[in-house]
Amino acid sequence: MKLIILFLCLINFAPIVANAQWYKHKSEDKLARMTPAQRVDEFVKEHTHHYYDVWNDDNQGEVIQKYIWRDGLKALPRIIEIMDEYDPTQYSGRRGNKAMRFDAAQGILTDLDNHIVRLRASEEGKRAIDALGRAVERMRAAGYAVKKDGFDWNYTTLNIAVIDLNRAKGVNDMDDDIQGTFRFVYKVILPDAELLKFSNYLTARYPEYPSWSEGQMVKDDAELSPAGLPVMNRMLKKPERYYEAYLEFKR
């Protein structure tokens, strides 16, 4: 029995070992000379290589991400191709390289929408959102919506994809940060319905608004944890431009 278990473990981890042998980090100089599509591929390789690496502490993914964020919408054609390659009926769970590749492409897409530019503001972005929507439908057709006992990779993958899809179509993480920052800094309460309208306003007039400011974790005395202690919420470092746009929106 022990030999059988060992054999199965070797089968499962052999692709990971092989992947570790051929994958090597590109220098930042080489990354800078790559095309947007090549940088997406490099990020996908990095993600796949470290998928099971709990203790990974190199910053190669962040370096590649820096250039992809600069590429912005130019990265979308390759992201769409990778997401369209994903076949959940053939690559169930986390077995199969294309499932991990899909995860990486979806992650890039969501980061671009949250930090660089609203995807729904452009035709290229809408095509990317549609590609994610097609993947969601393929997962549903493959039975991912039916949860099995215990932790179910397929069920979780579908739920995350649906959340990312819905947020790309409406209020995203940046909008949540705006809502929290307005309450914290300006004492302005943005109800969810008004937040969506403001998000639509920004998307139509300033689609690059997610790039206006980074966020930082701040102790929020107005929101308490179940233990009665202030929670840490993400607030915008430079909220002034958002507030000016909000005053425009209100006028």
VENGI-V765307 format. One record per residue. N is the residue number from 0. OMEGA is omega in whole degrees, 0 to 359 (* if undefined). Layout:
# VENGI-V765307
N;OMEGA
N;OMEGA
This chain:
# VENGI-V765307
0;180
1;180
2;179
3;179
4;179
5;180
6;180
7;178
8;180
9;178
10;183
11;186
12;180
13;178
14;181
15;179
16;179
17;179
18;180
19;183
20;185
21;184
22;176
23;179
24;172
25;176
26;180
27;178
28;178
29;179
30;182
31;182
32;181
33;172
34;176
35;179
36;179
37;179
38;175
39;179
40;181
41;177
42;179
43;177
44;180
45;179
46;181
47;181
48;185
49;186
50;181
51;183
52;183
53;188
54;179
55;180
56;175
57;185
58;183
59;179
60;180
61;179
62;179
63;181
64;180
65;181
66;178
67;178
68;176
69;178
70;179
71;184
72;179
73;180
74;189
75;181
76;180
77;177
78;179
79;180
80;182
81;179
82;179
83;177
84;186
85;178
86;183
87;178
88;181
89;182
90;182
91;177
92;180
93;175
94;180
95;186
96;185
97;175
98;178
99;179
100;177
101;178
102;182
103;180
104;178
105;179
106;178
107;182
108;181
109;179
110;178
111;181
112;183
113;189
114;188
115;184
116;178
117;184
118;185
119;179
120;185
121;178
122;178
123;180
124;178
125;177
126;178
127;177
128;178
129;179
130;176
131;177
132;177
133;178
134;178
135;180
136;177
137;177
138;179
139;179
140;180
141;177
142;182
143;184
144;180
145;185
146;175
147;179
148;179
149;180
150;184
151;181
152;184
153;180
154;180
155;179
156;179
157;182
158;179
159;180
160;179
161;178
162;180
163;180
164;181
165;181
166;175
167;180
168;184
169;181
170;180
171;184
172;179
173;178
174;176
175;178
176;177
177;180
178;180
179;181
180;178
181;179
182;187
183;187
184;188
185;182
186;178
187;180
188;177
189;175
190;185
191;181
192;179
193;177
194;178
195;178
196;179
197;177
198;178
199;178
200;180
201;181
202;182
203;187
204;183
205;185
206;180
207;187
208;176
209;182
210;185
211;183
212;170
213;178
214;175
215;180
216;184
217;176
218;185
219;182
220;182
221;180
222;185
223;176
224;176
225;179
226;179
227;181
228;177
229;179
230;175
231;178
232;180
233;179
234;180
235;180
236;182
237;185
238;190
239;183
240;178
241;181
242;176
243;178
244;178
245;178
246;173
247;181
248;182
249;179
250;*
